[in-house]
Amino acid sequence: MQATIPATRTFTAKPNVYKPHWVREDFVDAVLAQVNPLWTMTRTMARIENIEYIEDDMVKITLSTNHFLNRRFKTFKAGQFIMVTASIAGVRHQRAYSLVCTPEQYAKDGKLVIGVKKQGRVSNYLAKQAKIGDALEITPASGEFLINSSANPSLFISAGSGITPIVPMVKNALESSKLPVTLIYYSRDPAFRKELEALAALHSHFSLNIIVDSAEKPAFFNAETLDNLCPDAATRDTYVCAAPGLMKVTREIWADRGWSEKMRQESFLPIKIDENAEAQNVNFRRSQREFEAKGNLLASAEAAGLTPAYGCRMGVCNACVCTKVSGAVRNQITGEINDQNNVQIKLCVNAAISEVVIDL
């Protein structure tokens, strides 16, 4: 009787698919920062080159991005903004600031210029405490408040700090063609006045209208003002950046005259947070539904007849995570306030403390 020899089996070792990251990028950033705060592997850092105090309680801050290991900022379009992160008392805070320089200027000298109004925690820090030589983290430029490519003359309407995105847009419009450009600018202490007046002296196709008012004698934009200062407004591509009241008036005038498709607007006010308000207005953008939120956003949306996805209702499973487009919310578990735009939040554990727009 012969013994049965078991068949030989061949095993092929599978390649090890785990590839550990031997060096963490955040660790390298921390080490590099000890040598030079502008050096980083992943982030874009800028150095404060100059701080200039101008009118309307505003400062112009010049930032340089052209540093070794830090050439990630590419370019931008007139009217766009960057997010600036500053460390204040050990806590990182982020805010958006319009670029008041032009892309052409940046291409020449590698310097970005932002306009900072002295209001709010980050703006007051930048205006009063930041120093030349300080390093700030910035993001790529973003924003859709841009000049149309159509061959039409332009009309710009602005007030207060809303002038910051308008300045480079006006420069761009003046330098790109000889078509008429008109600016109507309301302010009690006009920022960038010298720059704008210099542009008016240089470009004959630029009509500059600075309307200086006061608390005692406020000036208001209306159809009569429009017809006097820009009688051919029907032919213009119009750009408006101002307080809600002026923006509402322009929308109404343009709608009444059938010009709405020729106007673009940009809001330029800080979020109004009221942690004691019983209810806040919430807009579910894709559903085209607005409602008053009381308590957490998930329960408020359901009370309004909406059916957002959910799971645990305790902030654990992430089933109700969505994008907060704008506004401020408070996490009901941690107490943390989030007022950044276009960030992920959990509906079930966040309550609105300002007007909020949700991408649902």
C-alpha positions in Angstrom: 0.0 0.0 0.0 1.5 3.3 -1.1 1.2 6.4 0.9 -0.7 9.3 -0.6 1.3 12.3 -0.9 -0.8 15.5 -0.5 -0.8 17.9 -3.4 1.6 20.7 -3.1 0.0 24.1 -2.7 1.7 27.3 -3.8 1.1 30.5 -1.9 1.9 33.8 -3.4 2.6 36.5 -0.9 0.4 39.6 -1.4 2.2 42.9 -1.6 1.9 45.0 1.4 -0.5 47.8 0.4 0.0 49.8 3.6 2.4 52.6 2.9 3.0 54.5 6.1 3.7 58.2 6.0 7.1 58.3 7.6 7.0 62.1 8.0 3.8 63.9 8.8 3.4 67.1 6.9 1.9 69.0 9.9 5.0 67.9 12.0 7.3 69.2 9.2 5.3 72.5 9.1 5.8 72.9 12.9 9.5 72.3 12.6 9.9 74.6 9.7 8.0 77.3 11.5 10.6 77.3 14.2 13.2 78.2 11.6 11.1 80.6 9.6 7.3 81.0 10.1 6.9 81.5 6.3 8.3 78.0 5.5 5.6 75.3 5.1 5.0 72.2 3.0 1.2 72.5 2.7 0.0 76.0 3.6 0.3 79.3 1.9 1.9 81.9 4.1 2.3 85.7 3.6 4.5 88.3 5.2 3.1 91.7 6.2 5.2 94.2 4.2 3.4 97.4 5.0 0.4 98.7 7.0 -1.1 102.0 5.8 -3.9 103.8 7.5 -6.4 105.4 5.2 -9.8 107.0 5.4 -13.1 105.4 6.7 -11.3 103.8 9.7 -9.6 101.4 7.3 -6.1 100.1 6.8 -4.4 98.8 3.6 -2.2 95.8 4.4 0.4 94.7 1.9 1.3 91.0 1.9 4.3 89.3 0.2 3.9 85.7 -0.8 7.2 85.3 -2.7 9.3 83.3 -0.2 11.4 80.1 -0.2 9.2 77.0 0.2 6.1 79.2 -0.2 5.1 80.0 -3.7 1.7 78.4 -3.8 -0.4 81.6 -4.4 -0.9 81.8 -8.1 -3.1 84.6 -9.2 -6.6 86.0 -8.9 -9.3 88.0 -10.6 -10.4 91.6 -9.8 -13.3 91.4 -7.3 -12.1 88.2 -5.5 -11.1 87.8 -1.9 -8.8 85.7 0.2 -9.3 84.1 3.6 -6.7 85.3 6.2 -6.0 83.3 9.3 -4.5 85.0 12.4 -3.6 83.5 15.7 -5.1 85.6 18.5 -4.5 84.6 22.1 -3.5 81.2 20.9 -6.7 80.6 18.9 -6.8 80.6 15.1 -9.4 82.9 13.6 -10.2 83.3 9.9 -11.9 86.1 7.9 -12.4 87.1 4.3 -10.8 90.2 2.8 -11.1 91.6 -0.7 -8.0 92.2 -2.7 -7.7 95.9 -3.5 -4.7 95.4 -5.9 -5.1 94.2 -9.4 -3.8 90.9 -10.9 -1.5 92.9 -13.1 0.1 94.6 -10.0 0.5 91.3 -8.3 2.2 89.8 -11.4 4.8 92.6 -11.3 5.7 92.7 -7.7 4.3 89.6 -6.0 2.5 91.8 -3.4 -1.2 91.4 -2.4 -3.0 94.3 -0.8 -6.2 93.9 1.3 -8.5 96.5 2.8 -9.3 96.0 6.5 -12.1 97.9 8.2 -11.5 98.2 12.0 -14.4 96.1 13.1 -14.6 92.5 14.5 -11.9 90.5 16.3 -9.6 89.6 13.3 -9.9 93.0 11.6 -9.1 94.9 14.9 -6.2 92.6 15.5 -4.8 93.2 12.0 -5.4 97.0 12.2 -4.1 97.6 15.7 -1.8 94.7 16.8 -0.3 93.1 13.7 3.2 94.3 12.8 5.4 94.5 9.7 7.1 91.2 9.4 4.3 89.1 10.9 3.4 85.9 9.0 -0.2 85.2 8.2 -1.8 82.1 6.6 -3.9 82.8 3.5 -6.0 80.8 1.1 -6.2 80.9 -2.7 -8.4 83.7 -4.1 -12.1 82.9 -4.5 -15.4 84.6 -5.2 -17.8 85.1 -8.1 -18.2 88.9 -8.0 -16.4 89.4 -11.3 -16.5 91.7 -14.3 -18.5 90.3 -17.2 -16.6 89.6 -20.4 -19.3 91.4 -22.5 -18.4 94.5 -24.4 -20.7 96.8 -22.4 -19.9 100.0 -20.5 -19.8 99.6 -16.7 -21.6 101.1 -13.7 -20.3 100.5 -10.2 -22.4 101.4 -7.1 -20.9 101.2 -3.6 -21.0 102.4 0.0 -18.7 102.3 3.0 -16.3 99.3 3.1 -18.1 97.8 0.1 -15.6 99.9 -2.0 -12.8 97.3 -1.4 -13.7 94.8 -4.2 -14.9 97.6 -6.4 -11.5 99.4 -6.6 -9.6 96.7 -8.6 -12.7 96.1 -10.7 -12.8 99.8 -11.7 -9.1 99.7 -12.5 -9.6 96.5 -14.6 -12.5 98.0 -16.5 -10.6 101.3 -17.2 -7.5 99.5 -18.4 -9.1 96.9 -20.5 -11.1 99.2 -22.8 -12.1 102.8 -23.5 -15.8 102.0 -22.8 -17.4 104.4 -20.3 -17.0 103.5 -16.6 -19.1 105.2 -13.9 -18.7 104.9 -10.1 -21.3 106.1 -7.6 -19.8 105.8 -4.1 -21.5 106.8 -0.8 -19.3 107.3 2.2 -18.9 109.6 5.2 -15.1 109.4 5.0 -14.3 108.0 1.6 -11.6 105.3 1.6 -9.3 105.2 -1.5 -10.4 108.7 -2.4 -7.0 109.7 -3.7 -6.6 106.6 -5.8 -10.0 107.1 -7.3 -9.4 110.8 -8.1 -6.1 109.9 -9.6 -7.8 107.4 -11.9 -10.4 110.0 -12.9 -7.7 112.4 -13.8 -5.9 109.8 -15.9 -8.9 108.3 -17.7 -11.3 110.6 -19.5 -13.8 107.7 -19.8 -14.2 107.4 -16.0 -17.0 109.3 -14.3 -16.3 109.4 -10.6 -19.2 110.4 -8.2 -18.3 110.4 -4.5 -21.3 111.3 -2.4 -20.2 112.4 1.1 -23.0 112.3 3.7 -23.3 112.4 7.5 -25.4 111.0 10.2 -27.3 114.3 10.4 -27.7 114.5 6.6 -27.7 111.0 5.2 -27.8 110.6 1.4 -30.0 108.0 -0.3 -29.7 106.3 -3.6 -32.9 106.4 -5.8 -34.0 106.3 -9.4 -33.6 110.1 -9.7 -30.0 109.9 -8.6 -29.4 107.1 -11.0 -30.9 109.0 -14.0 -28.9 112.1 -13.1 -25.5 110.4 -12.7 -25.8 107.6 -15.2 -28.6 108.3 -17.7 -27.6 105.4 -19.9 -27.7 102.8 -17.1 -29.8 100.5 -19.3 -26.8 99.9 -21.5 -24.4 99.2 -18.6 -23.2 96.1 -16.8 -23.8 97.0 -13.2 -22.0 95.9 -10.0 -23.2 96.7 -6.5 -21.4 96.2 -3.2 -22.9 98.0 -0.2 -25.1 97.7 2.8 -28.4 95.8 2.5 -30.5 98.9 2.2 -28.7 100.3 -0.8 -28.6 96.8 -2.4 -32.3 96.3 -2.0 -33.1 99.7 -3.6 -30.9 98.9 -6.6 -32.6 95.5 -7.0 -36.0 97.1 -7.0 -35.1 99.8 -9.5 -33.4 97.3 -11.9 -36.4 94.9 -11.5 -38.9 97.6 -12.3 -37.0 98.6 -15.4 -36.3 95.0 -16.6 -32.6 95.2 -16.1 -32.1 92.6 -13.4 -30.0 90.3 -15.6 -27.4 93.1 -16.1 -26.6 93.5 -12.4 -24.4 91.6 -10.0 -24.3 92.2 -6.3 -21.9 91.3 -3.4 -22.8 91.6 0.3 -20.0 93.1 2.4 -21.2 93.2 6.0 -20.0 91.2 9.0 -22.4 88.5 10.3 -24.8 89.9 12.9 -24.7 87.3 15.7 -27.4 87.3 18.4 -27.0 84.4 20.8 -30.1 85.5 22.8 -32.5 85.6 19.9 -35.3 83.1 20.2 -35.3 82.4 16.4 -33.2 83.0 13.4 -34.0 83.0 9.7 -32.6 79.9 7.9 -32.5 79.4 4.1 -32.2 75.9 2.7 -30.8 77.0 -0.7 -31.4 74.0 -2.9 -34.9 73.4 -1.5 -35.7 77.1 -1.9 -37.3 77.1 1.6 -36.9 79.6 4.4 -38.0 79.1 7.9 -37.4 80.3 11.5 -35.1 78.1 13.4 -35.6 77.5 17.1 -33.1 75.1 18.7 -31.1 72.8 16.6 -31.3 73.1 12.8 -32.5 69.5 12.2 -35.6 69.8 14.4 -36.3 73.3 13.1 -36.2 72.1 9.5 -38.5 69.2 10.3 -40.9 71.5 12.0 -41.0 73.5 8.8 -42.0 70.4 6.8 -38.5 69.6 5.4 -37.0 66.1 5.6 -33.2 66.3 5.8 -31.3 63.0 6.3 -30.5 62.1 9.9 -29.3 59.1 12.0 -28.5 59.3 15.7 -29.6 62.8 16.3 -26.8 63.2 18.8 -23.9 64.4 16.7 -22.2 61.0 16.4 -23.1 59.3 13.1 -22.6 62.2 10.6 -25.7 61.3 8.7 -27.0 64.9 8.9 -23.7 66.6 7.9 -24.2 69.3 5.3 -22.5 72.5 4.1 -23.2 75.8 5.8 -22.8 78.3 3.0 -22.9 81.4 5.3 -24.0 82.5 8.7 -23.1 81.6 12.3 -24.1 78.6 14.4 -23.4 77.4 17.9 -22.6 73.8 18.7 -25.0 72.8 21.4 -22.6 70.2 22.8 -19.3 72.1 22.8 -20.6 75.7 22.8 -18.2 76.4 19.9 -19.3 79.2 17.5 -18.7 78.6 13.8 -19.1 81.7 11.5 -17.0 80.5 8.6 -18.4 80.2 5.1 -18.7 76.9 3.1 -17.9 74.5 6.0 -19.4 71.2 7.1 -21.8 71.2 10.1 -24.1 68.6 11.8 -27.7 69.8 11.7 -28.7 67.8 14.8 -26.3 69.6 17.2 -26.0 73.1 15.8 -28.3 76.1 16.4 -28.4 79.3 14.3 -27.3 82.4 16.0 -27.5 84.6 12.9 -29.2 84.3 9.5 -27.9 81.0 8.0 -27.8 79.6 4.5 -27.6 75.8 4.2 -26.8 73.9 0.9 -29.8 71.5 1.1 
